[in-house]
Amino acid sequence: MGSTATQKLLLALSIVLILVGICLTSAGCFSPAWQVVDIREFRAEHQHGLWWDCIRAEKHVVSVGDFYDETPLHCMYKFDNSAELVIQNTLNNIDEDGAAGESEHHRFWAWHKAILFFIVTSEFLAFISICAGVCAPCVPSTSFAFSISLFIAMILSLLADGVFFLAANRVDNRFVQGMVGTYEQRIGYAFYLHLMGTLCWIGAFICTLLTVYKFVAGGQDDGSNELPYRREEPLLHDKFASPTGYRPSPQVPYRTTSITQYRETSA
């Protein structure tokens, strides 16, 4: 079945939005700036991501014309066993080390793993959706797989954003304890990148619904979905009809009044 120009336009728009969403969500996943806090007493900016954390030393004055200079990031992985041992040793010496409270935010918690699972699964399903969408003009039945896989990817991406937003606003995750003060973490640009990717998938899903409707409606219009019908036997009336024609006999009208009979008698 050949697809119309409207079907091709909606399908192309859906695939483009899915690709943009994959790029944005992937960029957000690989960035450590999900939660950012500026700890002034340590003169450092801490970025806490989903699977790795980075620290940037405070900007400093290099000259009269150039006021500040960016220092490189120093990063470590949350799933690194050696880093986990350092964090554990730091927490054991919390009475002697003032930075022990901040080390708690570098651990690989269960909600980090759940968000990563949602993101990775949604990325895989979005890729499957693109493959099914490319095959939709030639095989219209794949348009259903196109919409279903994208719908599940969109739901998982929304769950990832929701879980992070709720976890990031908990008191134990929102505030960082320093040596002399408490600092509030703010949500970084990585979360908003992933959120924009999710919005792209929502727009793509709306276009996908219109695409599936066009494919299904187009199949009904050109008769490709209609079952073939062949009349093999004549109808019962045609089979036993008289060759000269049937002429019904006239019916006797129904008398509504009764007939009274009288008998003659002698007086």
C-alpha positions, 0 to 999 in steps of 0.5 A: 500500500502506498502512503500519502504525502500526509502520512510521510510528513507525519512519519518523518516528523515523528522520527525527527522528534524521536531522534532529537529526544534520544540526543537530549536524553543521552546528553542529560544522562552522560552529564554529571550536573544533575545536582549542583552545589557551591560549597564556599568553605571548600572553595569548590563546586560539586556536581552530583550526577546519576553515575559519576560526580565531578568537582570543580575548584573555585574560579580565580582571578588571572588578570585585571582584564580576565577576571575568572578562569575555568578550572578543569573538572575532577570526576569519579564514578559512583560504581567504582569500588575504590571510590566506595572504599574512600567514601566509607573510610571518610564516613567512619572518620566523620568526627575528625573530617568535616567533609565526611557529610558531603561524601554521602552524596557520592554514593551509588544509591538505589534511586540512581540505579532505578533512574538509569534503568528507566533511561537506558530502557527508554533509549532502547525502545525509542531506537526500536520505534525508529526502526519500526517507523522506517518500515511503516510505509512498506509494512503498515502493520509495523505502525502499531509497534511504532506507536506502542514502543514509543509510548512505553519509552515515553512513560519510562522517561517520565518515570525517570524525571519524576523519580529524580525530582522527588528524590532530589527534593528530599531533605537528605539529598537537597542539603549538603552539610559542610564544616561550618554551614549547610548548603542547598543543592540546585537542580542542574541543567542535565535534568532539564536536558533530559526533560526536554528530550521527554517532551520531544517524545511526547510530541513525537507520540502525538504525531505517531497517533496521527500517523497510525490513524492515517495508515489505518484510514488509508487502508480502509479507503483503498479497500485493502482491508475489505474481505473478498465476497463471491456469490456462488449460490442463488438465493432461495427465492431466486432458486425456486421462483416460477419461470413465468412469474408468481402471481398471488391470489386475491385475498377475501376481505375480512368481514367485521360484522356478524351475519344474522340469519332469521327463520320464518314461523307461523303466527 
